[in-house]
């Protein structure tokens, strides 16, 4: 098994600037505070790359411009924001040859960001958690060389399993209902809006039952099939079908 932290520590030491890739739909949940502290202690510049920004209304992301400065919003899938990201790398990396370390939680889209930055596929991409198992070096151009790291988890982070169950591919989730409950807890109003449900203050279990009925997923006797609904909810989340929008005006 790869010694994740040994790899990360070596990359932070070698790099001129560090990119931390986070999911725009779960920014706080996918920030890795331990890595942020390591980068700060090393005296290196950290740029937060907020990926999948096309899935979130712009006004919901604006507050992070100051909170996580320097940061930038991108969509690796749509090749949005790559020019600005490159400019930030050149600005904070300085020098003629810049080494860039890329870090982040599994499935935040690190490899996709690297591929979009380079303009063609270079780093392996997979929905499976931990697909990148060791450091990989990619030459973007004559000025920028990237070192990709494994999807890294904080050493003492209770949210690790929650993040993995939500971001993992649907087939990997051992308890999809538990992961669905956590996702509903994090984005309750957005999920209710997405499925056009009625929010009467129910708990996550009751909301998942509503989703099952909305999707017409039922067990014998007409009871909601929450397990199937949980799998479908997670699949829609992974495929980017659930956008985070500003609340609708009350009627």
LINRA-V266069 format. One record per backbone hydrogen bond with DSSP energy under -1.0 kcal/mol. NH is the residue of the N-H (numbers start at 1). CO is the residue of the C=O. If there is no record, write none. Layout:
# LINRA-V266069
nh->(NH	NH)
co->(CO	CO)
This chain:
# LINRA-V266069
nh->(4	7	8	9	10	11	12	13	14	15	16	17	18	19	20	21	22	24	26	30	36	37	38	39	40	41	42	43	44	47	48	49	50	51	51	53	55	56	57	60	61	62	64	65	67	68	69	72	74	75	80	85	86	87	88	89	90	91	92	93	94	98	100	101	102	103	108	113	114	115	116	117	118	119	131	136	138	140	141	145	146	147	148	149	152	160	163	164	165	166	167	168	172	179	180	181	182	183	184	185	186	187	191	192	193	194	195	197	207	208	209	210	211	212	213	214	215	217	219	222	225	226	229	230	231	232	233	234	235	236	237	238	239	240	241	244)
co->(2	3	4	5	6	7	8	9	10	11	99	99	45	101	47	103	49	51	23	26	32	33	34	35	36	37	38	40	39	18	70	20	72	22	49	74	52	53	244	57	58	58	61	62	63	64	66	48	50	80	75	81	82	83	84	85	86	87	88	89	90	143	145	17	147	19	105	109	110	111	112	113	114	115	128	148	146	144	144	98	138	100	136	102	104	157	159	160	161	162	163	164	169	175	176	177	178	179	180	181	182	183	187	188	189	190	191	192	203	204	205	206	207	208	209	210	211	212	223	219	217	224	225	226	227	228	229	230	231	232	233	234	235	237	236	55)
